[in-house]
């Protein structure tokens, strides 16, 4: 494991049931949009207008970050870690 991966893992918030539900929902959206499960390294928080799995644009990312933090009780930094990871 590289130092970057070790750091990334430490920053991840605990997996609450609400957060697991959000990630499962994002996975279902991915499968609906692209017709297949996400591959390693593909974003679950993707640009819904892109033809290929692409990270969401920054303005949208900010709104999703705030919604995610409020929904599952994370700090902004923890929500950003979830979005960056998935």
VEXTIZA-692421 format. One line per field, with one value per residue (C-alpha): residue number from 1; residue in three letters; x, y, z. Coordinates in nm, 2 decimals. Layout:
VEXTIZA-692421
pos c(NUM	...)
code c(ALA	...)
px c(X	...)
py c(Y	...)
pz c(Z	...)
***
This chain:
VEXTIZA-692421
pos c(1	2	3	4	5	6	7	8	9	10	11	12	13	14	15	16	17	18	19	20	21	22	23	24	25	26	27	28	29	30	31	32	33	34	35	36	37	38	39	40	41	42	43	44	45	46	47	48	49	50	51	52	53	54	55	56	57	58	59	60	61	62	63	64	65	66	67	68	69	70	71	72	73	74	75	76	77	78	79	80	81	82	83	84	85	86)
code c(UNK	UNK	UNK	UNK	UNK	UNK	UNK	UNK	UNK	UNK	UNK	UNK	UNK	UNK	UNK	UNK	UNK	UNK	UNK	UNK	UNK	UNK	UNK	UNK	UNK	UNK	UNK	UNK	UNK	UNK	UNK	UNK	UNK	UNK	UNK	UNK	UNK	UNK	UNK	UNK	UNK	UNK	UNK	UNK	UNK	UNK	UNK	UNK	UNK	UNK	UNK	UNK	UNK	UNK	UNK	UNK	UNK	UNK	UNK	UNK	UNK	UNK	UNK	UNK	UNK	UNK	UNK	UNK	UNK	UNK	UNK	UNK	UNK	UNK	UNK	UNK	UNK	UNK	UNK	UNK	UNK	UNK	UNK	UNK	UNK	UNK)
px c(0.00	0.14	0.15	-0.12	-0.35	-0.28	-0.35	-0.67	-0.79	-0.73	-0.94	-1.25	-1.53	-1.69	-1.94	-2.28	-2.59	-2.69	-2.35	-2.38	-2.72	-2.59	-2.31	-2.55	-2.78	-2.49	-2.39	-2.74	-2.74	-2.40	-2.54	-2.85	-2.65	-2.37	-2.53	-2.27	-2.12	-1.85	-1.49	-1.21	-1.12	-1.44	-1.64	-1.97	-2.01	-2.00	-2.11	-2.46	-2.42	-2.09	-2.10	-1.82	-1.77	-1.62	-1.60	-1.88	-1.79	-1.68	-1.99	-2.21	-1.96	-2.01	-2.38	-2.35	-2.09	-2.33	-2.62	-2.42	-2.28	-2.63	-2.79	-2.54	-2.41	-2.05	-1.83	-1.75	-1.40	-1.54	-1.80	-1.53	-1.32	-1.62	-1.67	-1.30	-1.28	-1.59)
py c(0.00	0.34	0.63	0.81	0.51	0.49	0.86	0.83	0.54	0.73	1.03	0.82	0.87	0.57	0.39	0.46	0.30	0.63	0.66	0.30	0.38	0.68	0.48	0.20	0.46	0.61	0.27	0.20	0.54	0.45	0.11	0.28	0.54	0.33	-0.01	-0.19	-0.18	0.07	-0.05	0.02	0.39	0.50	0.77	0.70	1.08	1.12	1.39	1.28	1.45	1.28	0.98	0.81	0.79	1.13	1.31	1.57	1.93	2.15	2.36	2.05	1.89	2.17	2.12	1.74	1.78	2.00	1.76	1.45	1.62	1.72	1.38	1.16	1.39	1.43	1.74	1.90	1.75	1.40	1.44	1.56	1.25	1.03	1.21	1.20	0.83	0.73)
pz c(0.00	-0.09	0.15	-0.05	-0.01	0.36	0.40	0.20	0.41	0.73	0.62	0.53	0.78	0.95	0.73	0.88	0.75	0.59	0.41	0.29	0.15	-0.03	-0.19	-0.29	-0.45	-0.64	-0.76	-0.89	-1.07	-1.23	-1.35	-1.48	-1.67	-1.80	-1.82	-1.61	-1.26	-1.19	-1.24	-1.00	-1.00	-1.17	-0.98	-0.82	-0.80	-1.18	-1.43	-1.53	-1.87	-1.97	-2.20	-2.01	-1.63	-1.54	-1.21	-1.16	-1.23	-0.94	-0.91	-0.89	-0.66	-0.40	-0.39	-0.37	-0.09	0.11	0.06	0.15	0.46	0.58	0.49	0.67	0.94	0.81	0.83	0.49	0.50	0.56	0.28	0.05	0.13	0.04	-0.29	-0.37	-0.29	-0.48)
***
